[in-house]
């Protein structure tokens, strides 16, 4: 089985079913899974995300750290951080999520010391997606909740939280987004890795693409080029659309005309 065949990505309909199931069965984790599906973040990167990493004004997220399965927080897999884009839907979902977390934090009962005195609660923890105990989410718990949502949605069990990252990449590439952009968002070391991993979702055909060569702007530029060439002693006979009548010696112009 090739690398591409091992990739398990939701299609749009399946992703919708999955997120609906999460909203019903694990609403607390809906923001996490939604953001992962819209940003391509790895599980460790998502659970280590802090509010200071988000710039709502320019709609960007700085990926500075990742949490391992054992809970250790370090640099991302690539060894260095990256900045990714935040769509309008992610922006709105995170703003709503932050407000809900702040309200929950205010209602949280303060801890007490050994003598029963209430301890200062302090500011809300920095994690964007904290656990119920306001700590970094554990990978295994994320997987358990993910699997429960899969079963509720009636989707195959071969999907994993990492499938949300695959879904992000495959949907963008299938829609014709530049592989270079997808590489940048995913944090891949090279575009080769991106294409090798997700090549089967790349558009193989582009109906009407060649007709762009017949656009008015290109035709006007060719006419201008032909007129200038004629002024230099060459002659274009028959105009655009009749390369056989071309008498110009400008090889670059001939090549362009032949595309007509």
C-alpha positions in Angstrom: 0.0 0.0 0.0 1.4 3.4 -1.0 1.7 6.4 1.3 -1.3 8.1 -0.5 -3.4 5.0 -0.1 -2.8 4.9 3.6 -4.1 8.5 4.0 -7.6 8.5 5.5 -9.4 11.8 4.8 -13.1 12.7 5.2 -14.9 14.0 2.2 -17.1 17.1 2.8 -20.3 15.1 3.6 -18.5 12.8 6.0 -16.8 15.8 7.8 -20.2 17.4 8.2 -21.6 14.2 9.7 -18.7 13.9 12.1 -18.9 17.5 13.3 -22.6 17.1 13.8 -22.0 14.0 15.9 -19.4 15.8 18.0 -21.8 18.7 18.6 -24.3 16.2 19.9 -22.1 13.8 21.9 -19.0 15.9 22.9 -20.0 19.5 22.5 -17.1 20.6 24.7 -14.7 19.3 22.1 -16.5 20.6 19.0 -14.3 23.8 18.8 -11.2 21.6 18.9 -12.2 19.3 16.2 -13.7 22.1 14.1 -10.5 24.2 14.2 -8.4 21.2 13.4 -10.4 20.5 10.3 -10.1 24.1 9.2 -6.4 24.7 9.9 -4.6 21.4 9.4 -3.2 21.5 13.0 -1.8 18.3 14.4 -3.4 17.1 17.6 -0.3 18.0 19.7 -0.2 21.5 18.1 -3.9 22.1 18.7 -4.0 21.1 22.4 -0.8 23.2 23.1 -2.3 26.3 21.5 -2.5 29.3 23.7 -4.7 32.4 23.4 -1.6 34.6 23.0 -0.8 32.6 19.8 -4.0 34.0 18.1 -4.2 37.3 16.3 -7.8 37.9 15.7 -7.1 41.3 14.0 -5.2 39.8 11.1 -6.8 36.3 11.4 -3.6 34.4 11.9 -2.4 31.7 14.3 1.1 31.2 15.4 2.0 27.6 15.9 4.9 27.8 18.5 4.6 24.5 20.4 3.2 21.0 20.5 2.2 18.6 23.3 3.4 15.0 23.1 1.2 12.0 23.9 2.8 12.0 27.3 1.9 15.7 27.9 5.4 17.2 27.4 5.2 20.5 25.5 8.0 21.3 23.1 8.6 22.8 19.6 6.4 21.6 16.7 7.3 18.5 14.7 9.2 20.5 12.1 11.4 21.9 14.9 10.3 25.5 14.3 7.1 27.5 14.5 4.9 28.7 11.6 2.1 31.1 11.0 -1.1 29.9 9.5 -4.3 31.6 8.3 -7.6 31.7 10.2 -10.7 31.6 8.1 -13.8 33.6 9.0 -15.6 30.6 10.4 -12.6 29.7 12.6 -12.3 33.3 13.8 -15.9 33.4 14.8 -15.9 29.9 16.4 -12.8 30.8 18.5 -14.2 34.1 19.6 -17.4 32.3 20.8 -15.4 29.6 22.4 -13.2 32.0 24.3 -16.3 33.8 25.7 -17.8 30.5 26.8 -14.6 29.4 28.5 -14.4 32.8 30.3 -17.9 32.4 31.6 -17.1 28.9 32.8 -13.9 30.1 34.5 -15.8 32.8 36.4 -18.3 30.2 37.7 -15.5 27.8 38.8 -15.3 27.4 42.5 -11.9 28.5 43.9 -9.6 25.9 45.3 -8.9 25.8 49.1 -5.8 25.4 51.1 -5.2 22.9 53.9 -7.0 25.1 56.4 -10.0 25.5 54.2 -9.3 29.0 53.0 -10.2 29.9 49.4 -7.2 30.5 47.2 -7.1 33.3 44.6 -8.4 31.9 41.3 -6.2 34.1 39.2 -6.6 34.5 35.4 -8.0 31.9 33.1 -5.3 29.3 32.0 -3.8 30.1 28.6 -4.8 26.9 26.8 -7.3 27.4 24.0 -8.6 23.9 24.3 -8.1 23.0 28.0 -9.2 19.7 29.7 -12.0 19.7 32.2 -9.3 20.3 34.8 -8.0 23.3 32.9 -4.8 21.5 31.9 -3.4 20.5 28.5 -5.7 17.9 26.9 -4.4 14.3 26.9 -4.1 12.7 23.4 -5.7 9.5 24.5 -8.8 11.3 25.8 -9.0 13.2 22.5 -8.9 9.9 20.6 -11.6 8.3 22.8 -14.0 11.2 22.2 -13.1 11.2 18.5 -13.9 7.5 18.2 -17.2 8.0 20.1 -18.2 10.7 17.6 -17.3 8.4 14.7 -19.5 5.6 16.0 -22.4 8.1 16.6 -22.0 9.4 13.0 -21.8 5.8 11.6 -18.4 6.4 10.0 -15.6 3.8 9.5 -13.3 3.2 12.5 -10.2 3.7 10.4 -10.4 7.4 10.8 -8.3 9.1 13.5 -7.9 12.7 14.8 -5.1 13.1 12.3 -7.7 12.5 9.6 -8.9 16.1 10.2 -5.4 17.3 9.1 -5.6 15.1 6.0 -9.1 16.4 5.3 -8.0 20.0 5.4 -5.2 19.3 2.9 -7.3 17.1 0.6 -10.3 19.4 0.4 -8.1 22.4 -0.5 -6.1 20.6 -3.1 -9.3 19.1 -4.7 -10.6 22.7 -4.9 -7.5 23.7 -6.9 -5.7 25.6 -4.1 -1.9 25.8 -4.7 0.1 23.0 -3.3 2.7 25.6 -2.2 0.0 27.3 0.0 -1.1 23.9 1.5 2.5 23.1 2.2 3.0 26.3 4.1 -0.2 25.9 6.1 0.7 22.3 7.1 4.3 23.1 7.9 5.8 20.5 5.6 9.5 20.8 5.0 9.1 20.7 1.2 6.4 20.8 -1.4 7.5 17.3 -2.5 6.3 15.9 0.8 2.9 17.6 0.3 2.5 16.3 -3.2 3.7 12.8 -2.4 1.2 12.6 0.5 -1.8 14.2 -1.1 -1.1 13.9 -4.9 -4.2 11.9 -5.6 -6.4 14.9 -4.6 -4.6 17.3 -7.0 -6.7 18.3 -10.0 -5.5 16.4 -13.0 -7.7 18.3 -15.5 -8.5 21.9 -15.9 -11.4 22.3 -18.4 -11.3 25.7 -20.1 -7.8 26.5 -18.9 -6.3 26.7 -22.4 -9.0 29.1 -23.4 -7.4 31.7 -21.0 -4.8 32.1 -23.7 -7.5 33.6 -25.9 -8.4 36.2 -23.3 -8.8 39.8 -24.5 -5.8 41.0 -22.5 -3.5 38.5 -24.1 -4.8 39.2 -27.5 -4.3 42.9 -27.0 -0.7 42.3 -25.9 -0.1 40.2 -29.0 -1.5 42.8 -31.3 0.7 45.4 -29.6 3.7 43.2 -29.9 3.0 42.5 -33.6 2.6 46.2 -34.3 5.9 46.9 -32.7 7.6 44.1 -34.5 6.2 45.3 -37.8 7.6 48.8 -37.1 11.0 47.2 -36.8 10.9 45.9 -40.3 8.8 42.6 -39.9 5.4 42.1 -41.3 2.4 40.2 -39.8 0.0 39.1 -42.5 -3.5 37.9 -41.6 -3.6 39.2 -38.0 -4.2 37.2 -34.9 -5.8 33.8 -35.4 -3.8 33.2 -38.6 -0.3 32.1 -37.6 0.3 30.5 -41.0 0.4 34.0 -42.5 2.9 35.4 -40.0 6.0 36.8 -41.6 7.6 38.0 -38.4 11.1 36.8 -37.5 10.4 37.2 -33.7 10.5 33.6 -32.5 8.9 34.4 -29.2 6.0 36.1 -30.9 5.6 33.1 -33.3 5.4 30.8 -30.4 2.7 32.9 -28.7 0.7 33.1 -32.0 0.8 29.4 -32.5 -1.0 29.0 -29.2 -3.9 30.8 -30.8 
